[in-house]
Structure formats: C-alpha cells, structure tokens
C-alpha cells in the first residue's frame, strides 16, 4: 500500500515538473518580445493584471504555451505571475540543458506529430543535410541575423567580425572560444555611429539550435539574437 501511494505521488510530481514557455514554429526571440510586450499591455488595466487576457492574446498571435524541463532556444519565458507583468523575465532565462529534445524529456514521447517543437526527430528521420557533430568544425562561416541588417563572420581560427546597419553603422571584432558541446562565447570591442561614445566591451553567448545560432548580445544592456548561416563563402 505504501509503495503504491509513493508511486502515485511521484507520478503526480513528475507530471507537474518543468517551467512554462511559449513557442511558435519558425519564430524567434525578436518576434516573441514584440508580441509578448503588446499582450502584456493588453493584460494590464488601471486596477488589475489579467493573466488570462495575456494568454489569450498570445494564442491569438499564434503562440502555444508548453511545459518542459528542457527548453530549446525557440521557446521563451513570459510572465507567469502578477509581479512579472511589471518586470518581465528574460525570454531566454531558465534554460535547461543546452541539447534540446533529450530522450528523457517526457514531452518527447509519443507520436512525432504531437511532440513539442523542441523534440528532435528519430535518427532514421534525419536527412543527409544534418550538420557535422563537431561544433568546432561546424561553427565557422558567415551568419545573417534574423530580421536582417546585421551579420556575423567567424573564421576557422575563431576570430570574428560583426557589422550592423540597424539605425546606424555598427561594427565589432574579437576572438571566440568554445564552451561545451554547443556553446560559443564571442568577446571583443564594439563601436559605431551615430552618437556612440567610443569603444565598448561586447560579449555574445550563442548556442547552436539546429542549423542556427541563438543567444544574447551583451553591451550595457542585453539583446536576444538569432543567426542563420549565410550562403556567402566562409572566411578563411
């Protein structure tokens, strides 16, 4: 009897594990921040905050709320309680393991069509276009920022250059280092025009997510960025 009760309790505990995230196929952090910000404003009134209005607003914009212990970089944190509506969480906070779709994620069990977006396909379904397993070999090349206007080039020796034409002309360069099986840290100096007060230290922390790189662009404040490989030839 005791063992059966313990099994039931553990089952309920495991069913409720994991944090909640928002996902929408083919959409990244920038789109999430725009939609979430507008839905937060809709959910706030003079006298109260309605989490129900926020969720309905997000669903109307094509986002699905999911629960998992192992979020991918296409799944984003939104406000879950009243305090977070006034100080929203970083959409990429509360990350799980860097590798998405772990085999021990309960959400990645069952028919493939019913699984969340972060679950990887079985080995037999992976096509011949899959990237090399070696992250260090896979990483170098030219990368275009999602939304356009900014570009990243990583050389085979891990030197990198960044350019942007978003609201001015910006550039940065430095050296990268590999941290873990799917994470790269790029450190260097950032400068540009208009009205920029000289060089500023820049750090980007990017994680491989399928055939893309996603993560944080850190200056005096932090932006979320996503890069897709450019058809331009890689830098030597």
C-alpha atoms as one frame of an Amber mdcrd trajectory, in Angstrom:
protein
   0.000   0.000   0.000   2.790   2.404   0.983   4.748   1.639  -2.174   1.663
   2.155  -4.357   0.942   5.507  -2.680   4.536   6.612  -3.169   4.340   5.686
  -6.853   1.182   7.774  -7.291   2.729  10.785  -5.518   5.898  10.571  -7.628
   3.771  10.291 -10.770   1.886  13.485  -9.924   5.161  15.237  -9.104   6.758
  14.290 -12.427   3.665  15.311 -14.366   3.953  18.811 -12.928   7.693  19.196
 -13.492   9.114  21.860 -15.757   8.508  25.538 -16.363   6.160  27.056 -18.901
   7.369  28.538 -22.184   5.873  29.955 -25.374   6.704  28.589 -28.809   5.612
  29.210 -32.408   7.070  27.372 -35.347   9.615  29.410 -37.304   9.508  32.419
 -34.958  12.338  33.703 -32.797  13.087  35.827 -29.757  12.521  39.156 -31.511
   9.022  38.183 -32.616   8.273  36.841 -29.141   9.382  40.050 -27.421   7.197
  42.146 -29.739   4.086  40.005 -29.281   4.606  39.435 -25.564   5.147  43.154
 -24.917   1.917  44.072 -26.692  -0.015  41.319 -24.920   1.335  42.467 -21.550
  -0.043  45.934 -22.235  -3.423  44.449 -23.157  -3.445  42.377 -19.967  -2.776
  45.358 -17.673  -5.591  47.677 -16.642  -5.787  50.510 -14.127  -6.840  48.182
 -11.338  -5.558  44.676 -12.115  -3.495  42.367 -14.286  -5.216  39.531 -16.144
  -3.024  36.535 -16.899  -5.978  35.052 -18.805  -6.079  38.026 -21.202  -2.319
  37.743 -21.756  -2.535  34.053 -22.644  -5.498  34.525 -24.970  -3.659  37.386
 -26.676  -0.543  35.253 -27.203  -2.580  32.331 -28.513  -4.374  34.641 -30.934
  -0.958  35.642 -32.304  -0.026  32.011 -32.960   1.935  31.155 -29.782   1.468
  27.929 -27.832   2.178  27.615 -24.096   4.104  24.428 -23.265   5.706  22.919
 -20.183   9.118  21.244 -20.243  12.307  20.708 -18.265  14.445  21.037 -21.386
  13.522  24.215 -23.316  15.081  24.892 -26.693  16.178  28.340 -27.888  12.907
  28.592 -29.831  10.934  28.506 -26.567  10.621  31.669 -24.481   9.645  32.665
 -20.968   6.736  35.048 -20.490   5.193  36.469 -17.318   3.621  33.830 -15.087
   2.574  35.901 -12.063   1.499  39.480 -11.355   4.984  40.749 -10.443   6.413
  39.516 -13.758   3.919  41.607 -15.722   5.650  44.706 -14.349   9.155  43.239
 -14.638   9.011  40.598 -17.408  11.566  37.756 -17.273  14.333  37.431 -19.820
  12.733  35.304 -22.574  15.828  33.053 -22.594  16.014  32.669 -18.803  15.528
  29.347 -17.013  17.285  27.417 -19.755  17.512  23.685 -19.381  20.267  21.533
 -20.801  21.816  23.031 -23.977  20.874  19.976 -26.023  17.213  20.118 -26.979
  14.888  17.172 -27.281  16.628  14.947 -24.733  15.430  11.363 -24.815  14.434
  11.523 -21.135  12.114  14.530 -21.664   8.580  13.140 -21.044   7.184  15.627
 -23.580   9.221  13.947 -26.342   7.400  10.605 -26.072   4.549   9.514 -28.311
   3.538  10.277 -31.913   6.023  12.638 -33.594   3.281  14.958 -34.856   2.080
  15.553 -31.276   5.503  16.345 -29.786   6.581  19.944 -28.937   8.839  21.788
 -31.383  11.987  21.292 -29.299  11.914  17.479 -29.629  14.409  16.068 -32.085
  13.398  13.567 -34.747  14.449   9.890 -34.553  17.802   9.137 -36.141  16.239
   7.405 -39.129  14.313  10.606 -39.977  17.355  12.878 -40.042  18.280  13.801
 -43.604  21.692  13.858 -45.222  21.841  17.667 -44.748  22.407  17.363 -40.988
  25.325  19.424 -39.664  28.562  17.772 -38.504  28.619  16.590 -34.928  31.841
  18.523 -34.174  30.673  22.011 -33.121  34.170  23.470 -33.588  34.191  22.335
 -37.232  30.565  23.309 -37.872  30.776  26.860 -36.444  33.000  28.895 -38.862
  31.287  30.764 -41.681  29.091  33.759 -42.370  25.876  34.260 -40.434  22.932
  36.561 -41.146  20.881  37.992 -38.296  17.201  37.146 -38.209  15.199  40.177
 -39.300  18.066  41.492 -41.466  20.565  44.301 -41.099  23.258  42.560 -39.068
  25.868  39.947 -39.914  28.467  37.825 -38.140  31.532  36.200 -39.686  33.513
  33.556 -37.769  36.873  32.422 -39.154  38.343  28.953 -38.795  40.730  30.260
 -36.093  37.643  31.650 -34.245  38.418  35.327 -34.925  35.115  37.064 -35.666
  33.682  40.260 -37.168  30.229  41.754 -36.692  28.525  44.505 -38.722  25.102
  46.114 -38.457  23.188  48.800 -40.349  20.260  48.895 -37.910  19.703  52.595
 -37.014  23.297  53.481 -37.871  26.535  51.748 -38.808  27.985  49.455 -36.163
  30.878  47.046 -36.090  32.723  44.788 -33.667  35.503  42.230 -33.745  37.251
  39.879 -31.390  38.039  36.252 -30.628  35.669  33.414 -29.745  36.059  30.377
 -27.519  34.090  27.149 -27.415  32.352  26.361 -24.129  30.697  22.972 -24.026
  29.391  20.863 -26.901  27.141  23.552 -28.448  28.025  26.955 -26.965  30.415
  29.657 -28.165  31.391  32.866 -26.335  32.485  35.794 -28.525  34.356  38.616
 -26.782  35.619  41.824 -28.353  35.036  45.548 -28.851  32.029  47.371 -30.310
  31.878  50.810 -31.937  29.832  52.744 -34.457  27.784  55.780 -35.362  25.762
  57.867 -34.746  26.495  59.368 -31.319  28.365  56.435 -29.831  30.848  57.238
 -27.062  33.796  55.189 -28.242  34.612  51.509 -27.956  32.566  49.374 -25.589
  33.232  45.840 -24.415  30.961  43.314 -26.157  30.147  39.713 -25.281  27.921
  37.388 -27.267  26.920  33.998 -25.867  25.464  31.858 -28.637  24.137  28.331
 -28.600  23.642  26.007 -31.509  19.948  25.395 -32.154  19.547  23.083 -35.132
  21.196  24.899 -38.040  21.054  28.300 -36.298  22.864  30.185 -33.533  20.766
  31.856 -30.832  21.597  33.658 -27.625  22.489  37.023 -26.090  24.244  40.172
 -27.379  25.581  41.956 -24.291  26.665  45.599 -24.107  25.397  47.999 -21.443
  22.118  46.158 -21.972  21.275  42.753 -23.429  19.522  41.897 -26.702  18.392
  38.494 -27.915  19.781  37.496 -31.316  19.383  34.637 -33.759  21.691  33.946
 -36.720  21.167  31.686 -39.729  24.010  30.552 -41.946  24.593  32.837 -44.917
  25.054  31.499 -48.468  28.215  33.632 -48.694  31.505  31.653 -48.624  33.156
  31.169 -45.245  36.030  33.360 -44.087  39.455  31.748 -44.262
